[in-house]
Amino acid sequence: FLARLADQDVVFLVAETGGELLGFIQATVMSAAPIPTIKPRRYVYINEIVVRSAHQIQVLGLTGRVSTEEWASSQGVTSIELGVYEFNQPALGFYEHLGYVTIHRRLHKPLSDL
């Protein structure tokens, strides 16, 4: 954890009001793997979002969007990415409202189905 705090490619953005912690976002500058089928690029990946449920819209809508976008822009990256589970429709709708689009889909098949 201390190594991540010292890493210049990692940011922890904290949302608080009146000394009360509402939530945080942890994001990292990443580079696309050097694979011939993937265009080389640098982007920010949001690794963690932790928010008290009563403050989700406030924290994600303001701190998550503005501060993360400002920090990402200052790092010279071309985009911001994050992962969200398909069953989390409220989050999917929220991120789409903020301008995120699906670029990758990961499929799963339990071995118990064999």
Phi and psi restraints in degrees (range 20) as a CNS / XPLOR table:
assign (resid 1 and name C) (resid 2 and name N)
       (resid 2 and name CA) (resid 2 and name C) 1.0 -64.5 20.0 2
assign (resid 2 and name N) (resid 2 and name CA)
       (resid 2 and name C) (resid 3 and name N) 1.0 -34.2 20.0 2
assign (resid 2 and name C) (resid 3 and name N)
       (resid 3 and name CA) (resid 3 and name C) 1.0 -64.1 20.0 2
assign (resid 3 and name N) (resid 3 and name CA)
       (resid 3 and name C) (resid 4 and name N) 1.0 -39.2 20.0 2
assign (resid 3 and name C) (resid 4 and name N)
       (resid 4 and name CA) (resid 4 and name C) 1.0 -66.2 20.0 2
assign (resid 4 and name N) (resid 4 and name CA)
       (resid 4 and name C) (resid 5 and name N) 1.0 -37.8 20.0 2
assign (resid 4 and name C) (resid 5 and name N)
       (resid 5 and name CA) (resid 5 and name C) 1.0 -62.9 20.0 2
assign (resid 5 and name N) (resid 5 and name CA)
       (resid 5 and name C) (resid 6 and name N) 1.0 -34.1 20.0 2
assign (resid 5 and name C) (resid 6 and name N)
       (resid 6 and name CA) (resid 6 and name C) 1.0 -84.7 20.0 2
assign (resid 6 and name N) (resid 6 and name CA)
       (resid 6 and name C) (resid 7 and name N) 1.0 -13.4 20.0 2
assign (resid 6 and name C) (resid 7 and name N)
       (resid 7 and name CA) (resid 7 and name C) 1.0 -73.4 20.0 2
assign (resid 7 and name N) (resid 7 and name CA)
       (resid 7 and name C) (resid 8 and name N) 1.0 124.3 20.0 2
assign (resid 7 and name C) (resid 8 and name N)
       (resid 8 and name CA) (resid 8 and name C) 1.0 -67.8 20.0 2
assign (resid 8 and name N) (resid 8 and name CA)
       (resid 8 and name C) (resid 9 and name N) 1.0 -17.8 20.0 2
assign (resid 8 and name C) (resid 9 and name N)
       (resid 9 and name CA) (resid 9 and name C) 1.0 -92.6 20.0 2
assign (resid 9 and name N) (resid 9 and name CA)
       (resid 9 and name C) (resid 10 and name N) 1.0 6.7 20.0 2
assign (resid 9 and name C) (resid 10 and name N)
       (resid 10 and name CA) (resid 10 and name C) 1.0 -121.9 20.0 2
assign (resid 10 and name N) (resid 10 and name CA)
       (resid 10 and name C) (resid 11 and name N) 1.0 140.6 20.0 2
assign (resid 10 and name C) (resid 11 and name N)
       (resid 11 and name CA) (resid 11 and name C) 1.0 -133.5 20.0 2
assign (resid 11 and name N) (resid 11 and name CA)
       (resid 11 and name C) (resid 12 and name N) 1.0 143.1 20.0 2
assign (resid 11 and name C) (resid 12 and name N)
       (resid 12 and name CA) (resid 12 and name C) 1.0 -115.8 20.0 2
assign (resid 12 and name N) (resid 12 and name CA)
       (resid 12 and name C) (resid 13 and name N) 1.0 117.2 20.0 2
assign (resid 12 and name C) (resid 13 and name N)
       (resid 13 and name CA) (resid 13 and name C) 1.0 -106.4 20.0 2
assign (resid 13 and name N) (resid 13 and name CA)
       (resid 13 and name C) (resid 14 and name N) 1.0 124.9 20.0 2
assign (resid 13 and name C) (resid 14 and name N)
       (resid 14 and name CA) (resid 14 and name C) 1.0 -112.5 20.0 2
assign (resid 14 and name N) (resid 14 and name CA)
       (resid 14 and name C) (resid 15 and name N) 1.0 136.3 20.0 2
assign (resid 14 and name C) (resid 15 and name N)
       (resid 15 and name CA) (resid 15 and name C) 1.0 -109.8 20.0 2
assign (resid 15 and name N) (resid 15 and name CA)
       (resid 15 and name C) (resid 16 and name N) 1.0 127.1 20.0 2
assign (resid 15 and name C) (resid 16 and name N)
       (resid 16 and name CA) (resid 16 and name C) 1.0 -146.8 20.0 2
assign (resid 16 and name N) (resid 16 and name CA)
       (resid 16 and name C) (resid 17 and name N) 1.0 157.7 20.0 2
assign (resid 16 and name C) (resid 17 and name N)
       (resid 17 and name CA) (resid 17 and name C) 1.0 -143.4 20.0 2
assign (resid 17 and name N) (resid 17 and name CA)
       (resid 17 and name C) (resid 18 and name N) 1.0 128.3 20.0 2
assign (resid 17 and name C) (resid 18 and name N)
       (resid 18 and name CA) (resid 18 and name C) 1.0 56.8 20.0 2
assign (resid 18 and name N) (resid 18 and name CA)
       (resid 18 and name C) (resid 19 and name N) 1.0 33.1 20.0 2
assign (resid 18 and name C) (resid 19 and name N)
       (resid 19 and name CA) (resid 19 and name C) 1.0 82.1 20.0 2
assign (resid 19 and name N) (resid 19 and name CA)
       (resid 19 and name C) (resid 20 and name N) 1.0 -0.7 20.0 2
assign (resid 19 and name C) (resid 20 and name N)
       (resid 20 and name CA) (resid 20 and name C) 1.0 -95.3 20.0 2
assign (resid 20 and name N) (resid 20 and name CA)
       (resid 20 and name C) (resid 21 and name N) 1.0 125.9 20.0 2
assign (resid 20 and name C) (resid 21 and name N)
       (resid 21 and name CA) (resid 21 and name C) 1.0 -73.4 20.0 2
assign (resid 21 and name N) (resid 21 and name CA)
       (resid 21 and name C) (resid 22 and name N) 1.0 123.0 20.0 2
assign (resid 21 and name C) (resid 22 and name N)
       (resid 22 and name CA) (resid 22 and name C) 1.0 -98.5 20.0 2
assign (resid 22 and name N) (resid 22 and name CA)
       (resid 22 and name C) (resid 23 and name N) 1.0 -30.9 20.0 2
assign (resid 22 and name C) (resid 23 and name N)
       (resid 23 and name CA) (resid 23 and name C) 1.0 169.3 20.0 2
assign (resid 23 and name N) (resid 23 and name CA)
       (resid 23 and name C) (resid 24 and name N) 1.0 177.9 20.0 2
assign (resid 23 and name C) (resid 24 and name N)
       (resid 24 and name CA) (resid 24 and name C) 1.0 -151.2 20.0 2
assign (resid 24 and name N) (resid 24 and name CA)
       (resid 24 and name C) (resid 25 and name N) 1.0 160.1 20.0 2
assign (resid 24 and name C) (resid 25 and name N)
       (resid 25 and name CA) (resid 25 and name C) 1.0 -128.3 20.0 2
assign (resid 25 and name N) (resid 25 and name CA)
       (resid 25 and name C) (resid 26 and name N) 1.0 134.8 20.0 2
assign (resid 25 and name C) (resid 26 and name N)
       (resid 26 and name CA) (resid 26 and name C) 1.0 -118.0 20.0 2
assign (resid 26 and name N) (resid 26 and name CA)
       (resid 26 and name C) (resid 27 and name N) 1.0 125.8 20.0 2
assign (resid 26 and name C) (resid 27 and name N)
       (resid 27 and name CA) (resid 27 and name C) 1.0 -133.7 20.0 2
assign (resid 27 and name N) (resid 27 and name CA)
       (resid 27 and name C) (resid 28 and name N) 1.0 155.1 20.0 2
assign (resid 27 and name C) (resid 28 and name N)
       (resid 28 and name CA) (resid 28 and name C) 1.0 -135.4 20.0 2
assign (resid 28 and name N) (resid 28 and name CA)
       (resid 28 and name C) (resid 29 and name N) 1.0 139.5 20.0 2
assign (resid 28 and name C) (resid 29 and name N)
       (resid 29 and name CA) (resid 29 and name C) 1.0 -75.3 20.0 2
assign (resid 29 and name N) (resid 29 and name CA)
       (resid 29 and name C) (resid 30 and name N) 1.0 129.7 20.0 2
assign (resid 29 and name C) (resid 30 and name N)
       (resid 30 and name CA) (resid 30 and name C) 1.0 -125.6 20.0 2
assign (resid 30 and name N) (resid 30 and name CA)
       (resid 30 and name C) (resid 31 and name N) 1.0 161.2 20.0 2
assign (resid 30 and name C) (resid 31 and name N)
       (resid 31 and name CA) (resid 31 and name C) 1.0 -123.1 20.0 2
assign (resid 31 and name N) (resid 31 and name CA)
       (resid 31 and name C) (resid 32 and name N) 1.0 137.8 20.0 2
assign (resid 31 and name C) (resid 32 and name N)
       (resid 32 and name CA) (resid 32 and name C) 1.0 -62.8 20.0 2
assign (resid 32 and name N) (resid 32 and name CA)
       (resid 32 and name C) (resid 33 and name N) 1.0 143.0 20.0 2
assign (resid 32 and name C) (resid 33 and name N)
       (resid 33 and name CA) (resid 33 and name C) 1.0 -60.0 20.0 2
assign (resid 33 and name N) (resid 33 and name CA)
       (resid 33 and name C) (resid 34 and name N) 1.0 143.2 20.0 2
assign (resid 33 and name C) (resid 34 and name N)
       (resid 34 and name CA) (resid 34 and name C) 1.0 -76.1 20.0 2
assign (resid 34 and name N) (resid 34 and name CA)
       (resid 34 and name C) (resid 35 and name N) 1.0 71.9 20.0 2
assign (resid 34 and name C) (resid 35 and name N)
       (resid 35 and name CA) (resid 35 and name C) 1.0 -113.5 20.0 2
assign (resid 35 and name N) (resid 35 and name CA)
       (resid 35 and name C) (resid 36 and name N) 1.0 135.7 20.0 2
assign (resid 35 and name C) (resid 36 and name N)
       (resid 36 and name CA) (resid 36 and name C) 1.0 -55.1 20.0 2
assign (resid 36 and name N) (resid 36 and name CA)
       (resid 36 and name C) (resid 37 and name N) 1.0 -28.0 20.0 2
assign (resid 36 and name C) (resid 37 and name N)
       (resid 37 and name CA) (resid 37 and name C) 1.0 -87.6 20.0 2
assign (resid 37 and name N) (resid 37 and name CA)
       (resid 37 and name C) (resid 38 and name N) 1.0 -3.2 20.0 2
assign (resid 37 and name C) (resid 38 and name N)
       (resid 38 and name CA) (resid 38 and name C) 1.0 -115.8 20.0 2
assign (resid 38 and name N) (resid 38 and name CA)
       (resid 38 and name C) (resid 39 and name N) 1.0 129.9 20.0 2
assign (resid 38 and name C) (resid 39 and name N)
       (resid 39 and name CA) (resid 39 and name C) 1.0 -68.9 20.0 2
assign (resid 39 and name N) (resid 39 and name CA)
       (resid 39 and name C) (resid 40 and name N) 1.0 129.7 20.0 2
assign (resid 39 and name C) (resid 40 and name N)
       (resid 40 and name CA) (resid 40 and name C) 1.0 -61.5 20.0 2
assign (resid 40 and name N) (resid 40 and name CA)
       (resid 40 and name C) (resid 41 and name N) 1.0 133.4 20.0 2
assign (resid 40 and name C) (resid 41 and name N)
       (resid 41 and name CA) (resid 41 and name C) 1.0 -165.4 20.0 2
assign (resid 41 and name N) (resid 41 and name CA)
       (resid 41 and name C) (resid 42 and name N) 1.0 160.4 20.0 2
assign (resid 41 and name C) (resid 42 and name N)
       (resid 42 and name CA) (resid 42 and name C) 1.0 -113.6 20.0 2
assign (resid 42 and name N) (resid 42 and name CA)
       (resid 42 and name C) (resid 43 and name N) 1.0 137.7 20.0 2
assign (resid 42 and name C) (resid 43 and name N)
       (resid 43 and name CA) (resid 43 and name C) 1.0 -147.4 20.0 2
assign (resid 43 and name N) (resid 43 and name CA)
       (resid 43 and name C) (resid 44 and name N) 1.0 166.9 20.0 2
assign (resid 43 and name C) (resid 44 and name N)
       (resid 44 and name CA) (resid 44 and name C) 1.0 -102.6 20.0 2
assign (resid 44 and name N) (resid 44 and name CA)
       (resid 44 and name C) (resid 45 and name N) 1.0 133.6 20.0 2
assign (resid 44 and name C) (resid 45 and name N)
       (resid 45 and name CA) (resid 45 and name C) 1.0 -112.2 20.0 2
assign (resid 45 and name N) (resid 45 and name CA)
       (resid 45 and name C) (resid 46 and name N) 1.0 125.2 20.0 2
assign (resid 45 and name C) (resid 46 and name N)
       (resid 46 and name CA) (resid 46 and name C) 1.0 -82.3 20.0 2
assign (resid 46 and name N) (resid 46 and name CA)
       (resid 46 and name C) (resid 47 and name N) 1.0 110.3 20.0 2
assign (resid 46 and name C) (resid 47 and name N)
       (resid 47 and name CA) (resid 47 and name C) 1.0 -82.7 20.0 2
assign (resid 47 and name N) (resid 47 and name CA)
       (resid 47 and name C) (resid 48 and name N) 1.0 -40.3 20.0 2
assign (resid 47 and name C) (resid 48 and name N)
       (resid 48 and name CA) (resid 48 and name C) 1.0 -140.2 20.0 2
assign (resid 48 and name N) (resid 48 and name CA)
       (resid 48 and name C) (resid 49 and name N) 1.0 139.2 20.0 2
assign (resid 48 and name C) (resid 49 and name N)
       (resid 49 and name CA) (resid 49 and name C) 1.0 -133.2 20.0 2
assign (resid 49 and name N) (resid 49 and name CA)
       (resid 49 and name C) (resid 50 and name N) 1.0 118.0 20.0 2
assign (resid 49 and name C) (resid 50 and name N)
       (resid 50 and name CA) (resid 50 and name C) 1.0 -125.8 20.0 2
assign (resid 50 and name N) (resid 50 and name CA)
       (resid 50 and name C) (resid 51 and name N) 1.0 120.6 20.0 2
assign (resid 50 and name C) (resid 51 and name N)
       (resid 51 and name CA) (resid 51 and name C) 1.0 -141.0 20.0 2
assign (resid 51 and name N) (resid 51 and name CA)
       (resid 51 and name C) (resid 52 and name N) 1.0 136.5 20.0 2
assign (resid 51 and name C) (resid 52 and name N)
       (resid 52 and name CA) (resid 52 and name C) 1.0 -63.4 20.0 2
assign (resid 52 and name N) (resid 52 and name CA)
       (resid 52 and name C) (resid 53 and name N) 1.0 133.8 20.0 2
assign (resid 52 and name C) (resid 53 and name N)
       (resid 53 and name CA) (resid 53 and name C) 1.0 -57.2 20.0 2
assign (resid 53 and name N) (resid 53 and name CA)
       (resid 53 and name C) (resid 54 and name N) 1.0 -34.2 20.0 2
assign (resid 53 and name C) (resid 54 and name N)
       (resid 54 and name CA) (resid 54 and name C) 1.0 -69.0 20.0 2
assign (resid 54 and name N) (resid 54 and name CA)
       (resid 54 and name C) (resid 55 and name N) 1.0 -13.7 20.0 2
assign (resid 54 and name C) (resid 55 and name N)
       (resid 55 and name CA) (resid 55 and name C) 1.0 -120.9 20.0 2
assign (resid 55 and name N) (resid 55 and name CA)
       (resid 55 and name C) (resid 56 and name N) 1.0 16.6 20.0 2
assign (resid 55 and name C) (resid 56 and name N)
       (resid 56 and name CA) (resid 56 and name C) 1.0 -57.3 20.0 2
assign (resid 56 and name N) (resid 56 and name CA)
       (resid 56 and name C) (resid 57 and name N) 1.0 -50.3 20.0 2
assign (resid 56 and name C) (resid 57 and name N)
       (resid 57 and name CA) (resid 57 and name C) 1.0 -64.2 20.0 2
assign (resid 57 and name N) (resid 57 and name CA)
       (resid 57 and name C) (resid 58 and name N) 1.0 -43.9 20.0 2
assign (resid 57 and name C) (resid 58 and name N)
       (resid 58 and name CA) (resid 58 and name C) 1.0 -60.2 20.0 2
assign (resid 58 and name N) (resid 58 and name CA)
       (resid 58 and name C) (resid 59 and name N) 1.0 -48.9 20.0 2
assign (resid 58 and name C) (resid 59 and name N)
       (resid 59 and name CA) (resid 59 and name C) 1.0 -72.2 20.0 2
assign (resid 59 and name N) (resid 59 and name CA)
       (resid 59 and name C) (resid 60 and name N) 1.0 -48.9 20.0 2
assign (resid 59 and name C) (resid 60 and name N)
       (resid 60 and name CA) (resid 60 and name C) 1.0 -71.2 20.0 2
assign (resid 60 and name N) (resid 60 and name CA)
       (resid 60 and name C) (resid 61 and name N) 1.0 -37.0 20.0 2
assign (resid 60 and name C) (resid 61 and name N)
       (resid 61 and name CA) (resid 61 and name C) 1.0 -73.5 20.0 2
assign (resid 61 and name N) (resid 61 and name CA)
       (resid 61 and name C) (resid 62 and name N) 1.0 -34.4 20.0 2
assign (resid 61 and name C) (resid 62 and name N)
       (resid 62 and name CA) (resid 62 and name C) 1.0 -100.3 20.0 2
assign (resid 62 and name N) (resid 62 and name CA)
       (resid 62 and name C) (resid 63 and name N) 1.0 -69.4 20.0 2
assign (resid 62 and name C) (resid 63 and name N)
       (resid 63 and name CA) (resid 63 and name C) 1.0 -60.5 20.0 2
assign (resid 63 and name N) (resid 63 and name CA)
       (resid 63 and name C) (resid 64 and name N) 1.0 -47.6 20.0 2
assign (resid 63 and name C) (resid 64 and name N)
       (resid 64 and name CA) (resid 64 and name C) 1.0 -62.4 20.0 2
assign (resid 64 and name N) (resid 64 and name CA)
       (resid 64 and name C) (resid 65 and name N) 1.0 -43.0 20.0 2
assign (resid 64 and name C) (resid 65 and name N)
       (resid 65 and name CA) (resid 65 and name C) 1.0 -81.3 20.0 2
assign (resid 65 and name N) (resid 65 and name CA)
       (resid 65 and name C) (resid 66 and name N) 1.0 -56.7 20.0 2
assign (resid 65 and name C) (resid 66 and name N)
       (resid 66 and name CA) (resid 66 and name C) 1.0 -69.9 20.0 2
assign (resid 66 and name N) (resid 66 and name CA)
       (resid 66 and name C) (resid 67 and name N) 1.0 -55.7 20.0 2
assign (resid 66 and name C) (resid 67 and name N)
       (resid 67 and name CA) (resid 67 and name C) 1.0 -64.9 20.0 2
assign (resid 67 and name N) (resid 67 and name CA)
       (resid 67 and name C) (resid 68 and name N) 1.0 -41.9 20.0 2
assign (resid 67 and name C) (resid 68 and name N)
       (resid 68 and name CA) (resid 68 and name C) 1.0 -64.7 20.0 2
assign (resid 68 and name N) (resid 68 and name CA)
       (resid 68 and name C) (resid 69 and name N) 1.0 -43.2 20.0 2
assign (resid 68 and name C) (resid 69 and name N)
       (resid 69 and name CA) (resid 69 and name C) 1.0 -65.0 20.0 2
assign (resid 69 and name N) (resid 69 and name CA)
       (resid 69 and name C) (resid 70 and name N) 1.0 -41.5 20.0 2
assign (resid 69 and name C) (resid 70 and name N)
       (resid 70 and name CA) (resid 70 and name C) 1.0 -63.2 20.0 2
assign (resid 70 and name N) (resid 70 and name CA)
       (resid 70 and name C) (resid 71 and name N) 1.0 -45.7 20.0 2
assign (resid 70 and name C) (resid 71 and name N)
       (resid 71 and name CA) (resid 71 and name C) 1.0 -64.4 20.0 2
assign (resid 71 and name N) (resid 71 and name CA)
       (resid 71 and name C) (resid 72 and name N) 1.0 -45.2 20.0 2
assign (resid 71 and name C) (resid 72 and name N)
       (resid 72 and name CA) (resid 72 and name C) 1.0 -59.5 20.0 2
assign (resid 72 and name N) (resid 72 and name CA)
       (resid 72 and name C) (resid 73 and name N) 1.0 -44.9 20.0 2
assign (resid 72 and name C) (resid 73 and name N)
       (resid 73 and name CA) (resid 73 and name C) 1.0 -60.3 20.0 2
assign (resid 73 and name N) (resid 73 and name CA)
       (resid 73 and name C) (resid 74 and name N) 1.0 -40.1 20.0 2
assign (resid 73 and name C) (resid 74 and name N)
       (resid 74 and name CA) (resid 74 and name C) 1.0 -67.8 20.0 2
assign (resid 74 and name N) (resid 74 and name CA)
       (resid 74 and name C) (resid 75 and name N) 1.0 -17.3 20.0 2
assign (resid 74 and name C) (resid 75 and name N)
       (resid 75 and name CA) (resid 75 and name C) 1.0 -89.9 20.0 2
assign (resid 75 and name N) (resid 75 and name CA)
       (resid 75 and name C) (resid 76 and name N) 1.0 -3.6 20.0 2
assign (resid 75 and name C) (resid 76 and name N)
       (resid 76 and name CA) (resid 76 and name C) 1.0 74.8 20.0 2
assign (resid 76 and name N) (resid 76 and name CA)
       (resid 76 and name C) (resid 77 and name N) 1.0 27.3 20.0 2
assign (resid 76 and name C) (resid 77 and name N)
       (resid 77 and name CA) (resid 77 and name C) 1.0 -91.0 20.0 2
assign (resid 77 and name N) (resid 77 and name CA)
       (resid 77 and name C) (resid 78 and name N) 1.0 167.8 20.0 2
assign (resid 77 and name C) (resid 78 and name N)
       (resid 78 and name CA) (resid 78 and name C) 1.0 -100.6 20.0 2
assign (resid 78 and name N) (resid 78 and name CA)
       (resid 78 and name C) (resid 79 and name N) 1.0 -15.0 20.0 2
assign (resid 78 and name C) (resid 79 and name N)
       (resid 79 and name CA) (resid 79 and name C) 1.0 -164.1 20.0 2
assign (resid 79 and name N) (resid 79 and name CA)
       (resid 79 and name C) (resid 80 and name N) 1.0 171.0 20.0 2
assign (resid 79 and name C) (resid 80 and name N)
       (resid 80 and name CA) (resid 80 and name C) 1.0 -121.7 20.0 2
assign (resid 80 and name N) (resid 80 and name CA)
       (resid 80 and name C) (resid 81 and name N) 1.0 137.4 20.0 2
assign (resid 80 and name C) (resid 81 and name N)
       (resid 81 and name CA) (resid 81 and name C) 1.0 -128.6 20.0 2
assign (resid 81 and name N) (resid 81 and name CA)
       (resid 81 and name C) (resid 82 and name N) 1.0 156.9 20.0 2
assign (resid 81 and name C) (resid 82 and name N)
       (resid 82 and name CA) (resid 82 and name C) 1.0 -154.9 20.0 2
assign (resid 82 and name N) (resid 82 and name CA)
       (resid 82 and name C) (resid 83 and name N) 1.0 165.0 20.0 2
assign (resid 82 and name C) (resid 83 and name N)
       (resid 83 and name CA) (resid 83 and name C) 1.0 -110.6 20.0 2
assign (resid 83 and name N) (resid 83 and name CA)
       (resid 83 and name C) (resid 84 and name N) 1.0 144.8 20.0 2
assign (resid 83 and name C) (resid 84 and name N)
       (resid 84 and name CA) (resid 84 and name C) 1.0 -148.2 20.0 2
assign (resid 84 and name N) (resid 84 and name CA)
       (resid 84 and name C) (resid 85 and name N) 1.0 139.3 20.0 2
assign (resid 84 and name C) (resid 85 and name N)
       (resid 85 and name CA) (resid 85 and name C) 1.0 -72.6 20.0 2
assign (resid 85 and name N) (resid 85 and name CA)
       (resid 85 and name C) (resid 86 and name N) 1.0 144.2 20.0 2
assign (resid 85 and name C) (resid 86 and name N)
       (resid 86 and name CA) (resid 86 and name C) 1.0 -56.4 20.0 2
assign (resid 86 and name N) (resid 86 and name CA)
       (resid 86 and name C) (resid 87 and name N) 1.0 -35.1 20.0 2
assign (resid 86 and name C) (resid 87 and name N)
       (resid 87 and name CA) (resid 87 and name C) 1.0 -72.3 20.0 2
assign (resid 87 and name N) (resid 87 and name CA)
       (resid 87 and name C) (resid 88 and name N) 1.0 -13.5 20.0 2
assign (resid 87 and name C) (resid 88 and name N)
       (resid 88 and name CA) (resid 88 and name C) 1.0 -89.3 20.0 2
assign (resid 88 and name N) (resid 88 and name CA)
       (resid 88 and name C) (resid 89 and name N) 1.0 67.6 20.0 2
assign (resid 88 and name C) (resid 89 and name N)
       (resid 89 and name CA) (resid 89 and name C) 1.0 -60.0 20.0 2
assign (resid 89 and name N) (resid 89 and name CA)
       (resid 89 and name C) (resid 90 and name N) 1.0 -39.3 20.0 2
assign (resid 89 and name C) (resid 90 and name N)
       (resid 90 and name CA) (resid 90 and name C) 1.0 -59.3 20.0 2
assign (resid 90 and name N) (resid 90 and name CA)
       (resid 90 and name C) (resid 91 and name N) 1.0 -41.7 20.0 2
assign (resid 90 and name C) (resid 91 and name N)
       (resid 91 and name CA) (resid 91 and name C) 1.0 -67.4 20.0 2
assign (resid 91 and name N) (resid 91 and name CA)
       (resid 91 and name C) (resid 92 and name N) 1.0 -43.1 20.0 2
assign (resid 91 and name C) (resid 92 and name N)
       (resid 92 and name CA) (resid 92 and name C) 1.0 -57.2 20.0 2
assign (resid 92 and name N) (resid 92 and name CA)
       (resid 92 and name C) (resid 93 and name N) 1.0 -47.0 20.0 2
assign (resid 92 and name C) (resid 93 and name N)
       (resid 93 and name CA) (resid 93 and name C) 1.0 -62.4 20.0 2
assign (resid 93 and name N) (resid 93 and name CA)
       (resid 93 and name C) (resid 94 and name N) 1.0 -40.8 20.0 2
assign (resid 93 and name C) (resid 94 and name N)
       (resid 94 and name CA) (resid 94 and name C) 1.0 -63.6 20.0 2
assign (resid 94 and name N) (resid 94 and name CA)
       (resid 94 and name C) (resid 95 and name N) 1.0 -47.7 20.0 2
assign (resid 94 and name C) (resid 95 and name N)
       (resid 95 and name CA) (resid 95 and name C) 1.0 -66.1 20.0 2
assign (resid 95 and name N) (resid 95 and name CA)
       (resid 95 and name C) (resid 96 and name N) 1.0 -38.1 20.0 2
assign (resid 95 and name C) (resid 96 and name N)
       (resid 96 and name CA) (resid 96 and name C) 1.0 -62.7 20.0 2
assign (resid 96 and name N) (resid 96 and name CA)
       (resid 96 and name C) (resid 97 and name N) 1.0 -38.4 20.0 2
assign (resid 96 and name C) (resid 97 and name N)
       (resid 97 and name CA) (resid 97 and name C) 1.0 -61.1 20.0 2
assign (resid 97 and name N) (resid 97 and name CA)
       (resid 97 and name C) (resid 98 and name N) 1.0 -33.2 20.0 2
assign (resid 97 and name C) (resid 98 and name N)
       (resid 98 and name CA) (resid 98 and name C) 1.0 -81.3 20.0 2
assign (resid 98 and name N) (resid 98 and name CA)
       (resid 98 and name C) (resid 99 and name N) 1.0 -4.6 20.0 2
assign (resid 98 and name C) (resid 99 and name N)
       (resid 99 and name CA) (resid 99 and name C) 1.0 106.9 20.0 2
assign (resid 99 and name N) (resid 99 and name CA)
       (resid 99 and name C) (resid 100 and name N) 1.0 3.6 20.0 2
assign (resid 99 and name C) (resid 100 and name N)
       (resid 100 and name CA) (resid 100 and name C) 1.0 -77.4 20.0 2
assign (resid 100 and name N) (resid 100 and name CA)
       (resid 100 and name C) (resid 101 and name N) 1.0 143.5 20.0 2
assign (resid 100 and name C) (resid 101 and name N)
       (resid 101 and name CA) (resid 101 and name C) 1.0 -128.4 20.0 2
assign (resid 101 and name N) (resid 101 and name CA)
       (resid 101 and name C) (resid 102 and name N) 1.0 153.6 20.0 2
assign (resid 101 and name C) (resid 102 and name N)
       (resid 102 and name CA) (resid 102 and name C) 1.0 -73.8 20.0 2
assign (resid 102 and name N) (resid 102 and name CA)
       (resid 102 and name C) (resid 103 and name N) 1.0 128.5 20.0 2
assign (resid 102 and name C) (resid 103 and name N)
       (resid 103 and name CA) (resid 103 and name C) 1.0 -120.4 20.0 2
assign (resid 103 and name N) (resid 103 and name CA)
       (resid 103 and name C) (resid 104 and name N) 1.0 -10.7 20.0 2
assign (resid 103 and name C) (resid 104 and name N)
       (resid 104 and name CA) (resid 104 and name C) 1.0 -154.1 20.0 2
assign (resid 104 and name N) (resid 104 and name CA)
       (resid 104 and name C) (resid 105 and name N) 1.0 141.2 20.0 2
assign (resid 104 and name C) (resid 105 and name N)
       (resid 105 and name CA) (resid 105 and name C) 1.0 -129.6 20.0 2
assign (resid 105 and name N) (resid 105 and name CA)
       (resid 105 and name C) (resid 106 and name N) 1.0 130.9 20.0 2
assign (resid 105 and name C) (resid 106 and name N)
       (resid 106 and name CA) (resid 106 and name C) 1.0 -107.7 20.0 2
assign (resid 106 and name N) (resid 106 and name CA)
       (resid 106 and name C) (resid 107 and name N) 1.0 124.8 20.0 2
assign (resid 106 and name C) (resid 107 and name N)
       (resid 107 and name CA) (resid 107 and name C) 1.0 -101.8 20.0 2
assign (resid 107 and name N) (resid 107 and name CA)
       (resid 107 and name C) (resid 108 and name N) 1.0 158.9 20.0 2
assign (resid 107 and name C) (resid 108 and name N)
       (resid 108 and name CA) (resid 108 and name C) 1.0 -140.3 20.0 2
assign (resid 108 and name N) (resid 108 and name CA)
       (resid 108 and name C) (resid 109 and name N) 1.0 137.9 20.0 2
assign (resid 108 and name C) (resid 109 and name N)
       (resid 109 and name CA) (resid 109 and name C) 1.0 -135.3 20.0 2
assign (resid 109 and name N) (resid 109 and name CA)
       (resid 109 and name C) (resid 110 and name N) 1.0 115.4 20.0 2
assign (resid 109 and name C) (resid 110 and name N)
       (resid 110 and name CA) (resid 110 and name C) 1.0 -65.5 20.0 2
assign (resid 110 and name N) (resid 110 and name CA)
       (resid 110 and name C) (resid 111 and name N) 1.0 140.7 20.0 2
assign (resid 110 and name C) (resid 111 and name N)
       (resid 111 and name CA) (resid 111 and name C) 1.0 -71.1 20.0 2
assign (resid 111 and name N) (resid 111 and name CA)
       (resid 111 and name C) (resid 112 and name N) 1.0 -16.4 20.0 2
assign (resid 111 and name C) (resid 112 and name N)
       (resid 112 and name CA) (resid 112 and name C) 1.0 -65.6 20.0 2
assign (resid 112 and name N) (resid 112 and name CA)
       (resid 112 and name C) (resid 113 and name N) 1.0 -15.7 20.0 2
assign (resid 112 and name C) (resid 113 and name N)
       (resid 113 and name CA) (resid 113 and name C) 1.0 -80.3 20.0 2
assign (resid 113 and name N) (resid 113 and name CA)
       (resid 113 and name C) (resid 114 and name N) 1.0 -5.4 20.0 2
